[in-house]
Amino acid sequence: MQEKRIIGIDYGRRRIGLSCSDRLRLTAQPLATIRVKSTGEIVGKICTVLADYEVELLVIGRPGSLSGGGGQMADEVSRFAEQMKKRGYRVELVDERFSSREAQSVLRLAGKSEKQMRGKTDSIAAQLILQTWLDRQGNQVE
């Protein structure tokens, strides 16, 4: 059985969604939504949450445009990924173009109101990012 977890991250300027894999790396579950006031506190807050887990890999959603470009937010996510690498984490960036919109749809289908969705959308988006990655890997992490 695998012992280390894979963490999914939906990066945002005000909220960061986190999810984690099960020990067999078959499913992703929402973990937490971290609220941030400044970009300077993001890495520290995430590392605090991750300290409770044995983490093998961070799968970070990187936004892209339909034309294939990245933009300012994609550059910010890339800088964040580099900071996490400096903290000793292995990182993989994945396309997350529609994850937040898809998460909102999932919550609406579950009958959640806009007020109930607040704060949950980000961790559900992180779950979708990670589950998509897990499904593509076929449970094969080196």
DOKEKE-647935 format. One record per residue (C-alpha): x, y, z. Coordinates in steps of 0.25 Angstrom, whole numbers, plus 5000, padded with zeros to 4 digits. Example, Ala and Ser with C-alpha at 12.3 -4.5 7.8 and 13.67 -1.06 7.14 Angstrom:
<rs>
<r><u>5049</u><v>4982</v><w>5031</w></r>
<r><u>5055</u><v>4996</v><w>5029</w></r>
</rs>
This chain:
<rs>
<r><u>5000</u><v>5000</v><w>5000</w></r>
<r><u>5005</u><v>5014</v><w>4997</w></r>
<r><u>5008</u><v>5023</v><w>5009</w></r>
<r><u>5010</u><v>5036</v><w>5003</w></r>
<r><u>4999</u><v>5045</v><w>4998</w></r>
<r><u>4997</u><v>5053</v><w>4986</w></r>
<r><u>4991</u><v>5067</v><w>4988</w></r>
<r><u>4983</u><v>5075</v><w>4978</w></r>
<r><u>4984</u><v>5090</v><w>4978</w></r>
<r><u>4974</u><v>5100</v><w>4972</w></r>
<r><u>4982</u><v>5113</v><w>4973</w></r>
<r><u>4975</u><v>5126</v><w>4975</w></r>
<r><u>4979</u><v>5140</v><w>4980</w></r>
<r><u>4968</u><v>5140</v><w>4991</w></r>
<r><u>4966</u><v>5125</v><w>4993</w></r>
<r><u>4974</u><v>5113</v><w>4991</w></r>
<r><u>4966</u><v>5100</v><w>4990</w></r>
<r><u>4973</u><v>5087</v><w>4994</w></r>
<r><u>4970</u><v>5072</v><w>4992</w></r>
<r><u>4977</u><v>5059</v><w>4995</w></r>
<r><u>4978</u><v>5046</v><w>4989</w></r>
<r><u>4974</u><v>5033</v><w>4997</w></r>
<r><u>4986</u><v>5024</v><w>5001</w></r>
<r><u>4984</u><v>5015</v><w>4989</w></r>
<r><u>4983</u><v>5028</v><w>4980</w></r>
<r><u>4970</u><v>5024</v><w>4973</w></r>
<r><u>4961</u><v>5035</v><w>4978</w></r>
<r><u>4963</u><v>5050</v><w>4982</w></r>
<r><u>4955</u><v>5056</v><w>4994</w></r>
<r><u>4954</u><v>5071</v><w>4997</w></r>
<r><u>4963</u><v>5075</v><w>5008</w></r>
<r><u>4962</u><v>5090</v><w>5011</w></r>
<r><u>4960</u><v>5104</v><w>5006</w></r>
<r><u>4971</u><v>5113</v><w>5011</w></r>
<r><u>4967</u><v>5128</v><w>5011</w></r>
<r><u>4979</u><v>5138</v><w>5008</w></r>
<r><u>4980</u><v>5153</v><w>5010</w></r>
<r><u>4994</u><v>5154</v><w>5003</w></r>
<r><u>5002</u><v>5146</v><w>4993</w></r>
<r><u>5013</u><v>5146</v><w>5003</w></r>
<r><u>5006</u><v>5137</v><w>5013</w></r>
<r><u>5001</u><v>5126</v><w>5003</w></r>
<r><u>5013</u><v>5117</v><w>5003</w></r>
<r><u>5014</u><v>5117</v><w>5019</w></r>
<r><u>4999</u><v>5114</v><w>5020</w></r>
<r><u>5000</u><v>5103</v><w>5011</w></r>
<r><u>5012</u><v>5097</v><w>5017</w></r>
<r><u>5005</u><v>5097</v><w>5030</w></r>
<r><u>4994</u><v>5089</v><w>5025</w></r>
<r><u>5003</u><v>5079</v><w>5018</w></r>
<r><u>5011</u><v>5077</v><w>5030</w></r>
<r><u>5000</u><v>5067</v><w>5035</w></r>
<r><u>5002</u><v>5059</v><w>5022</w></r>
<r><u>5013</u><v>5051</v><w>5016</w></r>
<r><u>5013</u><v>5057</v><w>5002</w></r>
<r><u>5019</u><v>5051</v><w>4990</w></r>
<r><u>5015</u><v>5061</v><w>4980</w></r>
<r><u>5007</u><v>5074</v><w>4978</w></r>
<r><u>4998</u><v>5074</v><w>4966</w></r>
<r><u>4995</u><v>5089</v><w>4964</w></r>
<r><u>4985</u><v>5094</v><w>4954</w></r>
<r><u>4990</u><v>5105</v><w>4944</w></r>
<r><u>4980</u><v>5113</v><w>4937</w></r>
<r><u>4981</u><v>5114</v><w>4922</w></r>
<r><u>4973</u><v>5121</v><w>4911</w></r>
<r><u>4966</u><v>5114</v><w>4900</w></r>
<r><u>4976</u><v>5119</v><w>4891</w></r>
<r><u>4987</u><v>5112</v><w>4899</w></r>
<r><u>4994</u><v>5124</v><w>4905</w></r>
<r><u>4995</u><v>5126</v><w>4920</w></r>
<r><u>4994</u><v>5140</v><w>4924</w></r>
<r><u>4997</u><v>5147</v><w>4937</w></r>
<r><u>4990</u><v>5137</v><w>4946</w></r>
<r><u>4998</u><v>5125</v><w>4940</w></r>
<r><u>5011</u><v>5132</v><w>4942</w></r>
<r><u>5007</u><v>5134</v><w>4957</w></r>
<r><u>5004</u><v>5119</v><w>4958</w></r>
<r><u>5017</u><v>5116</v><w>4952</w></r>
<r><u>5024</u><v>5125</v><w>4962</w></r>
<r><u>5016</u><v>5118</v><w>4973</w></r>
<r><u>5020</u><v>5105</v><w>4968</w></r>
<r><u>5035</u><v>5109</v><w>4968</w></r>
<r><u>5034</u><v>5113</v><w>4983</w></r>
<r><u>5028</u><v>5100</v><w>4987</w></r>
<r><u>5039</u><v>5093</v><w>4980</w></r>
<r><u>5049</u><v>5101</v><w>4988</w></r>
<r><u>5042</u><v>5096</v><w>5000</w></r>
<r><u>5045</u><v>5082</v><w>4996</w></r>
<r><u>5032</u><v>5078</v><w>4989</w></r>
<r><u>5031</u><v>5071</v><w>4976</w></r>
<r><u>5022</u><v>5078</v><w>4967</w></r>
<r><u>5014</u><v>5076</v><w>4954</w></r>
<r><u>5006</u><v>5087</v><w>4947</w></r>
<r><u>4993</u><v>5082</v><w>4940</w></r>
<r><u>4983</u><v>5090</v><w>4932</w></r>
<r><u>4971</u><v>5094</v><w>4940</w></r>
<r><u>4964</u><v>5103</v><w>4931</w></r>
<r><u>4949</u><v>5100</v><w>4935</w></r>
<r><u>4951</u><v>5094</v><w>4949</w></r>
<r><u>4945</u><v>5105</v><w>4957</w></r>
<r><u>4933</u><v>5106</v><w>4947</w></r>
<r><u>4931</u><v>5090</v><w>4948</w></r>
<r><u>4932</u><v>5091</v><w>4963</w></r>
<r><u>4921</u><v>5101</v><w>4964</w></r>
<r><u>4913</u><v>5092</v><w>4954</w></r>
<r><u>4915</u><v>5080</v><w>4963</w></r>
<r><u>4911</u><v>5088</v><w>4976</w></r>
<r><u>4898</u><v>5093</v><w>4969</w></r>
<r><u>4895</u><v>5079</v><w>4965</w></r>
<r><u>4896</u><v>5075</v><w>4979</w></r>
<r><u>4886</u><v>5086</v><w>4982</w></r>
<r><u>4895</u><v>5096</v><w>4989</w></r>
<r><u>4892</u><v>5110</v><w>4989</w></r>
<r><u>4902</u><v>5121</v><w>4985</w></r>
<r><u>4904</u><v>5124</v><w>5000</w></r>
<r><u>4906</u><v>5109</v><w>5003</w></r>
<r><u>4916</u><v>5108</v><w>4992</w></r>
<r><u>4925</u><v>5119</v><w>4997</w></r>
<r><u>4937</u><v>5113</v><w>5002</w></r>
<r><u>4934</u><v>5100</v><w>4996</w></r>
<r><u>4936</u><v>5103</v><w>4982</w></r>
<r><u>4952</u><v>5104</v><w>4983</w></r>
<r><u>4954</u><v>5090</v><w>4990</w></r>
<r><u>4944</u><v>5083</v><w>4980</w></r>
<r><u>4952</u><v>5090</v><w>4969</w></r>
<r><u>4965</u><v>5084</v><w>4975</w></r>
<r><u>4958</u><v>5071</v><w>4976</w></r>
<r><u>4954</u><v>5071</v><w>4961</w></r>
<r><u>4968</u><v>5075</v><w>4957</w></r>
<r><u>4974</u><v>5064</v><w>4965</w></r>
<r><u>4964</u><v>5053</v><w>4961</w></r>
<r><u>4966</u><v>5056</v><w>4947</w></r>
<r><u>4981</u><v>5055</v><w>4949</w></r>
<r><u>4980</u><v>5042</v><w>4956</w></r>
<r><u>4971</u><v>5036</v><w>4945</w></r>
<r><u>4981</u><v>5039</v><w>4935</w></r>
<r><u>4992</u><v>5033</v><w>4943</w></r>
<r><u>4985</u><v>5020</v><w>4944</w></r>
<r><u>4991</u><v>5019</v><w>4958</w></r>
<r><u>5005</u><v>5020</v><w>4954</w></r>
<r><u>5014</u><v>5030</v><w>4961</w></r>
<r><u>5029</u><v>5028</v><w>4961</w></r>
</rs>
